[in-house]
Amino acid sequence: KETVRKRIDKVFNTEAPASAEIKLFTKNKKKIPLLINSWLIDYHGENVLVGVGVDLTTLKEKEEELNKLAGIVENTQAYVLIVDVNLKLLYANGSAKKKLGIEPDEDVTTLSGLDFVPDSSKERMVIEGPKLYAEGKWVGEIDYLTRSGEVFPVLEVAIVHNDIAGFPQYISLTLINIEEQKNAEKELQRLNNELRELSSHLLNIREKERSQIAKEIHDELAQNLVALSMNVAWLKNSLKDKTKDVENILNEQLDITETVIKASRTLFNSLHPSMLDEIGLEAAIQWHMKNVFKLSNIEAVIDSNIENEKFSKDINLGFFRIFQESLTNVLRYSKATQVSIKIFKNTESLYMTIADNGIGFDVEKVDVKQHHGLLGMRERAYALNGKIEIQSASGKGTKVEVQVPLLVAEEETIYTLNNY
């Protein structure tokens, strides 16, 4: 009341218009904020005060909401920046100032947003800028720069705000610091690389052990079996007046010895496919395919452009083992009648595709803990710095695709049998 009385007296004393923001009470005691504008008019020779009030209730509510929002923006852990179309800073919240090295009371409007962006990000902005203005927003990962020279990664959400005419007026930038996530990704990648190297190391140790066992089979068991077979044959031919039973036992012993010799040869080739060095990868694959499918009803064909090609021992062995496991899976699980094998190379990579017309399976539901063969195939491909993709669906057969870079695989393999 006192404020209103003083305002009225001032208008009458100065005869100048006046305005004041006051609060009025309704009959039910509710406060209503009003903006009162008052002035004098001459009414039949007398000065009369005229007042017009504007209800500010809605405006005050909106103002309160904006103040709350401004408080949230100012105190959020995210970095919030506002720049004009020339990238001049208009606003930076507390978190942004602290991270970028801007003093709390510093006038940010004297700064350019480009002062806090490394050269690599500036190049990115040139590329992404047209997309930002065309779509009105941009979301992506980009690097920022502190005053002390520290570069840090953020997830940025940029939004263009237009004036009433539809022209860009300013850009709001919300930045989420992803340093911890990036460091965690690097650590995970480091651990993954170490596991890959360990897996490659273990694979090669296993191949070395297989090679040693195969050598013992060849040098000891096979030679002794051959000697045993020769001795039995000599007994058969040297013994005179031998009975029919003795003749049968000697013949049976010769058959058993020959069977064991063949089995030892198969085991030897399985443990250490020396034919890879003797006849090459393509011929070894041809031999293995015929040997695996000879007692089945599966029709298999090979299309290849690597005949007489020479590859490193690592590629030969890795490809052959993947091929072995693939054919084993076809024979055991696929119920296929046809298998198509394609092996070809170009100047950069060696490729292999094995496709069957079997019952297929759901790749996503395969438990590698129960199917170590598939896991082993992947690890062998990764050990050669290559990649493998297994495509399959129920009732639609299975396709295994392998790609290995020749130069990397032949020159930079971390672990080889020659290292041990």
PyMOL commands that set and color helices and strands:
alter all, ss='L'
color gray80, all
select helices_A, chain A and resi 2-14+57-75+94-100+108-110+113-116+119-135+179-238+244-271+275-279+281-293+313-334+363-365+372-383+406-411+417-419
alter helices_A, ss='H'
color red, helices_A
select strands_A, chain A and resi 18-25+31-43+46-55+79-84+89-92+137-145+151-162+168-177+299-304+338-345+349-356+387-392+398-405
alter strands_A, ss='S'
color yellow, strands_A
deselect
rebuild
show_as cartoon
